[in-house]
C-alpha cells in the first residue's frame, strides 16, 4: 500500500479510492493528500478539503497547493494566496507558478476578460492547453504565466507593455515596449507586426513583418513569401518560403510547390506537395494531381483528385467530376460539380451547365450559365467532351488566373458543336442573347 501511495503522490499513478482512504485513515499524510485530490476530482469538495487541511497541517506542500487551487476555482483569490504564498516562499516552483496564475486571474477578473483555466497540483495529470488568446490583453496575461520568475524576459516585457497600455499607463507601456523591441526576439517582433497589421493592414505592416521574418519567425517568413510572390518577386519569395518550410511551416510547403512548378521544376514541386500532404494539407493532394496529369500519370492524378475531392477541395471536385464524366458517369460527376458551383467555382458552373443540358434541364442550366462571373478568379477547368482531358486550376495556393468569360466559353464550345456534339450545341443555344458571345 505504501508503494501505491508513493506512486500516486509522486507520479500521479492511479490508486483505488478505497485503498487511498484506508491509508489516509491510518495516518499516512501523503495518502491524505492523494485521497483529498481524488475526492475533489469527483466533486466531493467538502470532504476533500477536510482531508487536505489535515495533510497541510502536517506540513504537506502539495495539500496546500490543492487547497489553493480549489479556492482559485471558486474565485476566492485571497484564500488561494494564503495557501500558495507560504509554499512559494520556500522556493517551490509550482507554488510560484500558481501565484503568477493567481495574479493574472485577478487582473483579468478586474477587466472582465477571459482567463486561462487554473492548473491542478503538480502530481495530477496535465490539463488540456489553454485556448488561443482572443485579445492582446488575454495573450499578454498568458505570456506572463509562462515567465513568472523572469520579469526581464522579452516576452514578459512585451506583455507588460500591452497591459500598461490597456491600463492607460503610456509611459510605462513605452518603457516596456522599448525593452522588448531592443531584444530582437522573433516572437516579440511577430507580435509587434500583428499590431501593425491590425492598424495599417498587411501591406502597411510589411516592414515589421520583414523584421520578424529576418529574425527567424516562421509565420512571418511565410507571410513575406506571400507578399513577394504577389509582387512577382519569385526569387525572394522562394527564399522566405524555404526558410519557413525548413522551420516546419506547413503552408509554405504548398506555396513553394506552386512556385517551383511554375518555374518548371516538377521534381522540386512534387517533393513539397508531398510534404504538404503528409502535413494534412488536402489542397496539396489536388496540386499533386495536377502535376501528375502534367507528367502524363493520369492514374496517379485521378487518385489524388479523388482524395482531395473527398476532403472537400473545390478545384478537385471539378477535376474528379471531369474524370467521371469522361468515363460516361455523368450522374456521379454532377453532384461534385454542383457542390463546387454552389461555392462559386466558375468552371464548375460551366460543367454543371453541360450536365443539366444533357438531361433536358435547360431552364436550370441557363440560370447557372448566367451566374458565371467574367471576373472570377478561377481558371476554367475543362468540361468533359470528346478529345479534352480532365484538368483543374492549381488550387488555393496557386496564383489566380483570369476567369472564364462567356465569349471565351462560346468560342470553346463551337469546336465540338461543329463536330456534332449535341450537348455543346445546346449549351451554345443557351448563350444566345448574351452580349458578345456570337
Steps between C-alpha positions, in 0.01 A plus 500: 500500500787735582638450149160571342468821702855607408436444129170688517654793686825531306400380153122550483451124460144372553409351836165348606311752712431246774873432542580874509225545762635211707855638496378853579295373793812318625682836520703500175533872419571446131195275479291779653609729216444238230160408645402868529596576139303196383192609695528849353528361148170316537322800654505413872660835577412537868640158592800565276582823681474326837768245407717758324494727806614210717787432262593868481502525877750215496723707272411356157562764229298327229196505725542878532520537122189287456309712753616815323384360166155420640475856636615648169237293317234670713646846442617525862828665407604616848451153646692349209792736563508404870552139393745570217729767646660311794590216264630741234726666760681167542599520131242245379472551123139376478388741772675794334330408172168482683552851640572628149179342373314652791631848415391459138155378602454795733601744225271329250208496742547872560471559125223242450733322257514126431756317714711189452375196695680440832751218517465193716773409754825379349435127547162509326476424125568804283192690389424577136684810375324830543314629193672749273479858621221700340635842594836665557421532872415132538811406301714723724360336812579156363857610414554614858396156622780348292765725657401546866859523622661714230351844472779602262420232241411668165161328495423622851611852401266501200215359708551774759501763224162373379354494851637845588356644178165338578506663844581840350859513624665631183838569660526151648379342175766680296775398745406131485441514125845648436663227709309228314582645159869538581523127570450412132299196617316346197178444693501857628555634149219278372253638754607853423436429130155362593419827675602694189299267274193570712558874468651542153406184310725226368689711248532794737667272754740354245821638653407366843417162349839498325681575826329208670572277201868594493518431873387143433123500560355231272148642460646838408734332250199334336312831491796674337504223239135565424548876471804464273330239281206736454748763381661257256829485689513121490871471585461678833165332560672163460768605750241573770283199417803273534591650837144450624480148355829404664351618829199272444244760387268270307322768293836582343529145364206549265593855401858403429374210289286737294793735450734220391243347265450838336875511440494152345669321790250214518720279720542778756129584488400137549721461806337802668148397399564166666632674812179705507290184471694333783425809710128458433452759224217375277576775247838336450318188378329702229824671400682168481221367279547793262875443488464127433255573219760738353747211508251268330430287810121509467443215746706678765325829428160338535592344835604831654208694349263242646655527846502881484136501385405275792671754726287778347760683288295698250737478205533126549121463489514650151794288383378168637153573364655547155675162531171330586311673221756403238436141603131561439404519869329838481268411788800475734667809358199730532481517883872576517465788256183621670678515835791697352260721302311588817834611648542741208740306278446633148636196316278273708199706395591461135542124538174477691328681212603221264380233742162671529465548125561128443186418696286780361508727805567803285328754725725415796800481264433852381482631856839349579650627175386855567650481850855462367700804601735612220734638768514171693847415627488133400649387173257289306518128556423314180155355481500139382446456131656304219872565477548711814665352810413574860675786672453777755640822635805462719302549819497743790878532515538583133510848360160609376433476128255703292154351528290369214281748319199398296658598169792268570260224600310541177822483297599186683163335439484575127763237414316198646167648386621507138625143546147392589502513880132561582572601859741768385245614242226524764727694736585742220129553445467604864759768440281672242419847614813539714695802371812422304461124487402451135 
